[in-house]
Amino acid sequence: MAQRIRFLTQMRNFISYALLALLACSCARESDSLEYALERQMRTYPQSCLQDIYKSYYQDFFGSEHMISDTASVRAYLRQEIEMTKHDSVLNPYYEPTGSEGNYVRIYLRCVIDSIIDEDDLLTYFLEASQPREPQNITWEQRWAEIMSAVARIKSQPEQWTQDSAMLNEYSRHNYAVRHSQLYRDTYHPHYRIIRRETFEKKLRDKME
């Protein structure tokens, strides 16, 4: 059983890295890229609600979502969540890209439990990802409108993707972040931290192989 779990994890990590590579060098049109990433979300996490889509693309646009001033509290919560994850029965990957551009990578806390990355290093990389990115050439409201257009083009989307669109459209006007939906949290137990893709490539990719 342990070997099977290890094999499945390695396969999911391989797929995650392949997706990162494709995102880095893709020559496809942006609309194609958006639809592909949305369909990937639908295949990988079929219980995703629309706010889970919003969250992934928001993270891809902004990083770890907000500036962090209280490092001690962030460290304490990370340790608490690591302890919680030790008893988790859900098999998450070690990492996966955000959104369709993969500007950031979700590093799941299993990496710390399995001694792939040190807790202090993960905290450092996470704090780095909380620093503002260079100004974008579009606003988050405009980006979200593009994503919603791509959502509308997908023929067989889950029923829950049609919910909460008005609320999220309003949130996008004010750059508001959201939590994962309760359905997503109950199903997938998403315990991770966001880091920059450049950091992942330079300092973590080889450890994940």
PLY file of the C-alpha trace (Angstrom):
ply
format ascii 1.0
element vertex 209
property float x
property float y
property float z
element edge 208
property int vertex1
property int vertex2
end_header
0.00 0.00 0.00
2.77 2.44 0.91
4.54 1.74 -2.38
1.31 2.30 -4.31
0.72 5.63 -2.56
4.31 6.63 -3.32
3.86 5.70 -6.99
0.60 7.64 -7.30
2.20 10.67 -5.66
5.16 10.54 -8.04
2.81 10.34 -11.02
0.80 13.34 -9.83
4.00 15.29 -9.27
5.24 14.38 -12.74
1.98 15.64 -14.23
2.21 18.83 -12.16
5.72 19.53 -13.40
4.74 18.75 -16.99
1.97 21.31 -16.65
4.44 23.87 -15.32
6.72 23.25 -18.28
3.85 23.62 -20.71
2.75 26.84 -19.04
6.27 28.22 -19.28
6.73 27.57 -23.00
3.22 27.34 -24.40
2.63 29.10 -27.70
-1.13 28.56 -27.59
-3.58 31.45 -27.70
-4.55 32.85 -24.30
-8.17 31.73 -24.72
-6.98 28.17 -25.40
-4.71 28.31 -22.36
-7.54 29.47 -20.11
-9.90 26.77 -21.30
-7.24 24.08 -20.97
-6.45 25.13 -17.39
-10.14 25.26 -16.47
-10.72 21.80 -17.89
-7.65 20.58 -15.97
-9.22 21.93 -12.79
-12.46 20.17 -13.64
-10.70 16.84 -14.22
-8.41 17.04 -11.19
-10.89 18.58 -8.74
-14.42 17.83 -10.01
-15.96 19.15 -6.79
-14.55 22.63 -7.41
-16.98 25.51 -7.07
-16.63 28.76 -8.97
-14.94 30.41 -6.01
-12.22 27.72 -6.14
-11.57 28.75 -9.74
-11.49 32.37 -8.60
-9.01 31.52 -5.85
-6.59 29.66 -8.14
-6.49 32.47 -10.69
-6.37 35.13 -8.00
-3.29 33.42 -6.57
-1.81 33.27 -10.07
-2.36 37.03 -10.40
-1.47 38.28 -6.91
0.60 35.54 -5.25
-0.11 34.67 -1.63
-3.00 37.13 -1.64
-1.96 39.73 0.94
1.00 41.38 2.62
2.17 39.63 5.78
3.36 41.67 8.74
3.02 39.23 11.67
5.59 36.55 10.82
5.31 34.86 14.23
1.59 34.19 13.78
2.17 32.90 10.25
4.85 30.51 11.55
2.63 29.29 14.40
-0.29 28.63 12.06
1.98 26.80 9.62
3.16 24.45 12.39
-0.41 23.88 13.52
-1.51 23.04 9.99
1.45 20.69 9.47
0.41 18.74 12.56
-3.14 18.58 11.24
-1.93 17.32 7.86
0.02 14.46 9.46
-3.32 12.80 10.22
-4.94 13.59 6.88
-6.17 10.66 4.79
-6.46 12.65 1.54
-3.58 12.10 -0.88
-2.67 15.51 -2.29
0.20 16.08 -4.74
3.42 17.67 -3.52
2.86 20.68 -5.77
0.75 22.12 -8.58
0.67 25.36 -10.61
-1.86 28.11 -10.01
-4.27 29.42 -12.65
-3.35 29.15 -16.31
-0.03 30.99 -16.30
1.57 29.18 -13.38
3.21 32.31 -11.97
3.05 30.65 -8.56
3.12 27.08 -7.29
1.10 25.54 -4.49
3.46 23.55 -2.26
1.46 21.07 -0.18
2.47 20.56 3.43
3.09 16.86 2.78
6.46 18.07 1.45
7.44 19.08 4.98
6.06 15.89 6.52
7.96 13.77 3.98
11.16 15.80 4.59
11.37 17.12 1.04
11.46 20.73 2.19
12.30 22.24 5.55
9.55 24.07 7.40
11.66 27.23 7.75
12.50 27.23 4.04
8.84 26.88 3.09
7.97 29.79 5.37
10.71 31.91 3.80
9.54 31.15 0.27
5.93 31.82 1.25
6.81 35.19 2.73
8.69 36.07 -0.45
5.57 35.28 -2.45
3.57 37.75 -0.36
5.58 40.65 -1.75
3.78 42.59 -4.51
4.46 41.64 -8.10
5.34 44.16 -10.76
2.25 46.08 -11.98
0.14 44.06 -14.42
-0.97 45.42 -17.78
-4.58 44.60 -16.87
-6.61 44.83 -13.67
-7.84 41.82 -11.74
-11.41 42.75 -12.73
-10.43 42.56 -16.40
-8.58 39.29 -15.87
-11.56 37.74 -14.09
-13.83 38.83 -16.96
-11.54 36.91 -19.35
-11.72 33.85 -17.12
-15.51 34.01 -16.93
-15.66 34.22 -20.73
-13.56 31.06 -20.92
-15.82 29.38 -18.34
-18.83 30.16 -20.54
-17.14 28.47 -23.52
-16.70 25.14 -21.70
-19.59 22.89 -22.68
-19.69 20.34 -19.86
-18.80 22.39 -16.81
-19.96 21.30 -13.33
-23.27 22.69 -12.11
-21.60 24.44 -9.17
-19.55 26.61 -11.58
-22.64 28.66 -12.40
-23.14 29.67 -8.78
-21.92 32.85 -7.09
-20.84 34.54 -10.34
-22.46 37.89 -9.40
-20.75 37.90 -6.00
-17.34 37.03 -7.50
-17.71 39.64 -10.24
-18.23 42.21 -7.51
-15.27 40.88 -5.54
-13.05 41.21 -8.60
-13.81 44.94 -8.80
-12.30 45.41 -5.35
-9.47 42.84 -5.61
-11.02 40.78 -2.82
-9.59 37.34 -2.04
-11.75 34.32 -1.17
-11.36 31.06 0.73
-11.81 27.68 -0.88
-15.43 26.60 -0.92
-16.62 24.37 1.90
-17.26 21.57 -0.60
-13.68 21.80 -1.87
-12.22 21.89 1.64
-14.30 18.91 2.78
-13.36 16.88 -0.30
-9.69 17.73 -0.92
-8.30 19.09 2.38
-6.11 21.71 0.61
-3.19 22.34 2.99
-0.53 24.21 1.05
1.48 27.43 0.75
2.05 29.57 -2.33
5.58 30.24 -3.60
6.94 31.91 -6.74
7.48 29.68 -9.74
11.05 31.01 -10.06
11.75 29.83 -6.51
10.29 26.43 -7.26
12.43 26.04 -10.38
15.67 27.10 -8.69
15.34 25.52 -5.26
12.72 22.78 -5.20
12.15 21.17 -8.57
15.06 18.72 -8.32
13.93 17.64 -4.85
10.47 16.80 -6.17
11.64 14.40 -8.87
0 1
1 2
2 3
3 4
4 5
5 6
6 7
7 8
8 9
9 10
10 11
11 12
12 13
13 14
14 15
15 16
16 17
17 18
18 19
19 20
20 21
21 22
22 23
23 24
24 25
25 26
26 27
27 28
28 29
29 30
30 31
31 32
32 33
33 34
34 35
35 36
36 37
37 38
38 39
39 40
40 41
41 42
42 43
43 44
44 45
45 46
46 47
47 48
48 49
49 50
50 51
51 52
52 53
53 54
54 55
55 56
56 57
57 58
58 59
59 60
60 61
61 62
62 63
63 64
64 65
65 66
66 67
67 68
68 69
69 70
70 71
71 72
72 73
73 74
74 75
75 76
76 77
77 78
78 79
79 80
80 81
81 82
82 83
83 84
84 85
85 86
86 87
87 88
88 89
89 90
90 91
91 92
92 93
93 94
94 95
95 96
96 97
97 98
98 99
99 100
100 101
101 102
102 103
103 104
104 105
105 106
106 107
107 108
108 109
109 110
110 111
111 112
112 113
113 114
114 115
115 116
116 117
117 118
118 119
119 120
120 121
121 122
122 123
123 124
124 125
125 126
126 127
127 128
128 129
129 130
130 131
131 132
132 133
133 134
134 135
135 136
136 137
137 138
138 139
139 140
140 141
141 142
142 143
143 144
144 145
145 146
146 147
147 148
148 149
149 150
150 151
151 152
152 153
153 154
154 155
155 156
156 157
157 158
158 159
159 160
160 161
161 162
162 163
163 164
164 165
165 166
166 167
167 168
168 169
169 170
170 171
171 172
172 173
173 174
174 175
175 176
176 177
177 178
178 179
179 180
180 181
181 182
182 183
183 184
184 185
185 186
186 187
187 188
188 189
189 190
190 191
191 192
192 193
193 194
194 195
195 196
196 197
197 198
198 199
199 200
200 201
201 202
202 203
203 204
204 205
205 206
206 207
207 208
